[in-house]
C-alpha cells in the first residue's frame, strides 16, 4: 500500500509518499497521480524524509540518507541513477547527463521532467545549453534551490551569473 503525507515547509507544500519501505515520491501535491490504494498516514519513514527535506531547505543538509525506489521506465531509472550522483552545488547540462546514460538530451530532458523524487534526485541541478532549462515544480523553486546551493542568478533570474561547470 502506498502511504503519503502532505508536508509544509514554510511557503512550500510537498507530498511525500512511501511504499514497501522506500520513498517513492516527493513533489508538489497536484503532481501526484497516486495509486489505487493510498493511505494518508505519517509513518517514521515519511517523517524522516520530511525532516531531511526540511534540513536541506534550511541549508543544513547536502546529502539525503533515505531508502528510495526509482519508478518510471528503465531508461528514466538510468537517468535518475546518474542524476543522483551529481553532488550538492554542482551543475550539469542535459548533454552531459545524456552522455552518462548513452542517449540524447531530449529523452533525458523528458525523464528529468518526470522525476518523482524532487530534491532527492536533484533535477534542479540540470541546466539547458543556453538557459536554466525548465523545472516541473516551477521555475521560482528552481531559482530558490540553485541559490540555496550557492549559485548566483542574474537579477532577471533567466540565467546564472557564473558559467556552467560541465
N, C-alpha and C positions, 0 to 999 in steps of 0.2 A: 504494500500500500504506500502511496505517495503521501507524505506528511509535509505540511507547509506552515509558514508563519509570515505575516506581513510585519516588517520591522521598520521603525522610523529612525533616521539618522539626521537630526536637525531638519533641514529642508528637503531631504531625500528619503523617499519611501521605496524599499526594496522587498520583494517577495523572495524568501529563502525556502527551498524545498529539498527534502531528503527522501531517499528510497533505498531500502536494503542496506542501511548503514553508511551511505555515501551522499554527499551533497551533489544534487543533480541540476539545480537551477538557482541562480542569483541574478535578479533582474527587476526591471520595472514591473509593477503589478499587472497592468493591462497586457504586457507582452506574453504572459504565461498562458499557454494553451491548456495546460493541465492534463489530467488523465481521467479515466473513467471513475476510479476510486481515489478520492482525496480526503484527507482529514486535516482540519485546522488545529494544530497542536504544537506547542513549543517544547520540542524534545531537547535533551542535552546536546546533541549534535547541532541542531539548529541554533541553540543558544551559544555554542562555541563559535559557530560561523558568524553569528550576529556580533559577538564580542570582537572577533578578529577583524571583521569588516569595519567596525567602529574604531578600532585601534589604527587600522590603515588610514581611514578618512581623517583621523586626528594627527596623522604623521608619526605615529608611534610604532608602526609595523611595516616591514617591507616585504616579508615572505609569509604566505599563508601555510598553515600546517593543519590540513584537513583532509580526510578521506573524500575523494571526489570520484565521480564516474562520468566519463565523457559520453554524450549522446550524439546522435546525428549519424550521417553516413560514415563509412570507413574513411573516405577522403577527408571529411570535416574533422574527424577524430585525429587524423595525422596532422592536420593544420593546428589543432588545439595542443597537441603534444609538443610541437615545435614552438608554438607561441608561449607556452607556459615556461619555457626555458629562457625567455627574454628577461633579463634582470630589471629590478626596480630602477627607474630613472633612465633606462636605455631606450632608444627609439630605433625602430626598424622600418623598412619600406615593404610594401606589398611585394615588390620584385624580390627583395632579399628573402622574404618568407616563402615565396613561390619556389625559389631555388632550393630552399631547405627541404621542401616536400616533393621536388621534381615535377613542378607544374607551372602554370602561367598565373600572372597576377589576378586576372578576372575571376576564375573559380575560387582562388584563395580569398579574394575580397568577399565573395558570396558566403563562404564558410565563416569568415571573420564576422560578417554582419549577422550571422545566425548563432553566434556564440551564446550558449545558455548559461555560462558561468562568468558573468560580468565581474570585473575586478580580479577574480581568482585566476582566470585565463585572461591576461592583460591585453585585450584587443585595443584598448585606448593607446597603446604604445606603437601601433602600426599607422604609418603615415603614407599618404599618396606621394607620387613622384614630385609633384609641384604644389602640393597643398597639404593641409592637415588630414585630408581624407574625410570619411564620414564616421558616424558613430550611432549605432542603433538606439542607444539610450538618450540621444540628443547631444548636440554639439556643446551646449553650456556645460554639461557634465564632463565631456571630454576636455574642455578647457580647464575645468577645475582639477581634474586628475593630472593633467600634464603639469599644471602649475604646482600642485602638491608634490610631484616628483622632481621639482626643481627646474622646470623648463620655463623660460621667459617667452611670453607671447607678445607680439606686436600689439599696440593699442587697439587696433581694429579686430584683433583676435582671429584673423584669417590665416595667419601663418606664425611659425616660430621666429623669434628674434635671432636664434642661432641655427646653424645648419644641422641637417640630419647626419648622424654618425654612420649608419650603414643602411 
